[in-house]
């Protein structure tokens, strides 16, 4: 769907402004579709992101600070997300053996299982929704990274 149809407007200050709105709208659209898939597993996209971060370090423990640094949404409340995942028995929280003030998190087997199931659904969603050839995806990735060149 064209951006103009989605937001019912065709007035943009410049093509650059339109591109910015298009990125925002597309991110919202993709996040919404992911949320629908993850809802079946009782997960939010932030919880899914934390599980993926933990899986990348598994079987090692990861401190909350490192999880926060690696989150897609930087303003996520990681301790609260971990609390919810712990209630669902998907992660286990421990005190760091190196620094007693630090909390470290590990995936449980239930967390690994739900992550595998939900990831297969998200992969299928991406495969069926993001209709880009490999060369176009490379070009899009390059353009998006160019957009964030001045990220701090």
C-alpha positions as CSV (number, residue, x, y, z in Angstrom):
1,X,0.0,0.0,0.0
2,X,1.3,3.4,-0.8
3,X,1.9,5.8,2.1
4,X,-0.6,8.3,0.7
5,X,-3.3,5.7,0.9
6,X,-2.3,4.5,4.4
7,X,-2.3,8.0,5.9
8,X,-4.9,9.5,3.5
9,X,-2.7,12.5,2.6
10,X,-0.5,13.4,-0.3
11,X,1.0,16.6,1.0
12,X,4.6,16.3,2.0
13,X,7.1,19.1,2.5
14,X,9.7,17.2,0.5
15,X,10.4,13.7,-0.6
16,X,12.9,13.4,2.3
17,X,10.1,14.2,4.7
18,X,7.9,11.7,3.0
19,X,10.7,9.1,3.3
20,X,10.9,9.8,7.0
21,X,7.2,9.3,7.5
22,X,7.3,6.2,5.3
23,X,10.0,4.7,7.6
24,X,7.9,5.5,10.7
25,X,4.7,4.0,9.1
26,X,6.5,0.9,7.9
27,X,8.1,0.3,11.3
28,X,4.7,0.6,13.0
29,X,3.1,-1.7,10.4
30,X,5.8,-4.4,10.8
31,X,5.7,-4.1,14.6
32,X,1.9,-4.5,14.6
33,X,2.1,-7.7,12.5
34,X,4.8,-9.1,14.7
35,X,2.8,-8.3,17.8
36,X,-0.2,-10.3,16.4
37,X,2.1,-13.3,15.9
38,X,3.8,-13.0,19.3
39,X,0.4,-12.6,21.1
40,X,-0.3,-16.3,20.5
41,X,2.8,-17.1,22.6
42,X,1.9,-14.5,25.3
43,X,4.9,-12.4,24.3
44,X,5.3,-8.7,23.6
45,X,7.9,-7.7,21.0
46,X,10.1,-6.3,23.8
47,X,10.0,-9.7,25.6
48,X,10.8,-11.4,22.3
49,X,13.8,-9.1,21.8
50,X,15.1,-9.9,25.3
51,X,14.7,-13.7,24.7
52,X,16.6,-13.4,21.4
53,X,19.4,-11.4,23.1
54,X,19.6,-14.1,25.8
55,X,19.6,-16.9,23.2
56,X,22.6,-15.2,21.5
57,X,24.6,-15.5,24.7
58,X,23.2,-18.9,25.9
59,X,24.3,-20.7,28.0
60,X,26.1,-17.7,29.4
61,X,24.4,-15.3,31.8
62,X,23.8,-11.7,30.6
63,X,23.5,-8.7,32.9
64,X,20.5,-6.4,32.7
65,X,22.7,-3.5,31.5
66,X,24.0,-5.4,28.5
67,X,20.5,-6.5,27.6
68,X,19.4,-2.9,27.7
69,X,22.3,-1.8,25.5
70,X,21.3,-4.4,22.8
71,X,17.6,-3.7,22.8
72,X,16.0,-2.5,19.5
73,X,13.8,0.0,21.5
74,X,16.4,1.7,23.7
75,X,13.8,3.2,26.1
76,X,12.5,-0.3,27.1
77,X,12.2,-1.0,30.9
78,X,14.4,-4.1,30.9
79,X,14.0,-4.9,34.6
80,X,10.2,-4.9,34.2
81,X,10.4,-7.0,31.0
82,X,12.7,-9.5,32.9
83,X,10.2,-9.6,35.8
84,X,7.4,-10.6,33.4
85,X,9.5,-13.2,31.7
86,X,10.6,-14.6,35.1
87,X,6.9,-14.9,36.1
88,X,6.3,-16.9,32.9
89,X,9.3,-19.1,33.9
90,X,11.1,-18.2,30.6
91,X,14.2,-16.7,32.3
92,X,16.0,-17.1,35.5
93,X,17.5,-14.2,37.5
94,X,20.6,-14.6,39.6
95,X,23.1,-12.5,41.4
96,X,26.4,-12.1,39.5
97,X,29.2,-14.1,41.1
98,X,31.6,-11.3,40.1
99,X,29.6,-8.3,41.4
100,X,26.9,-9.0,44.0
101,X,25.2,-5.7,43.0
102,X,24.6,-6.9,39.5
103,X,21.7,-9.1,38.3
104,X,22.3,-11.7,35.6
105,X,19.7,-13.4,33.5
106,X,19.7,-16.8,31.7
107,X,17.2,-18.5,29.5
108,X,15.3,-21.5,30.9
109,X,14.4,-24.5,28.8
110,X,10.8,-23.2,28.6
111,X,12.3,-19.9,27.3
112,X,14.3,-21.7,24.6
113,X,11.3,-23.6,23.6
114,X,8.9,-20.6,23.2
115,X,11.6,-18.7,21.5
116,X,12.1,-21.4,18.9
117,X,8.4,-21.6,18.3
118,X,7.8,-17.9,18.1
119,X,10.9,-17.3,15.9
120,X,9.7,-19.8,13.3
121,X,6.4,-17.9,13.1
122,X,8.2,-14.5,12.9
123,X,10.5,-15.9,10.2
124,X,7.5,-17.1,8.2
125,X,5.9,-13.7,8.7
126,X,9.0,-12.0,7.3
127,X,9.3,-14.5,4.4
128,X,5.6,-13.9,3.4
129,X,5.4,-10.2,4.1
130,X,8.7,-8.6,3.2
131,X,8.6,-9.0,-0.6
132,X,12.1,-8.0,-1.5
133,X,14.7,-9.7,-3.5
134,X,18.1,-10.1,-1.9
135,X,19.7,-7.2,-3.9
136,X,16.8,-4.9,-3.0
137,X,17.2,-5.9,0.7
138,X,20.9,-5.1,0.5
139,X,20.1,-1.7,-1.0
140,X,17.4,-1.0,1.6
141,X,19.7,-1.9,4.5
142,X,22.3,0.4,3.1
143,X,19.8,3.3,2.8
144,X,18.5,2.7,6.3
145,X,22.1,2.7,7.7
146,X,22.8,5.9,5.7
147,X,19.7,7.4,7.4
148,X,21.2,6.6,10.8
149,X,24.8,7.8,10.0
150,X,24.6,10.6,12.6
151,X,23.1,8.3,15.3
152,X,24.8,8.9,18.6
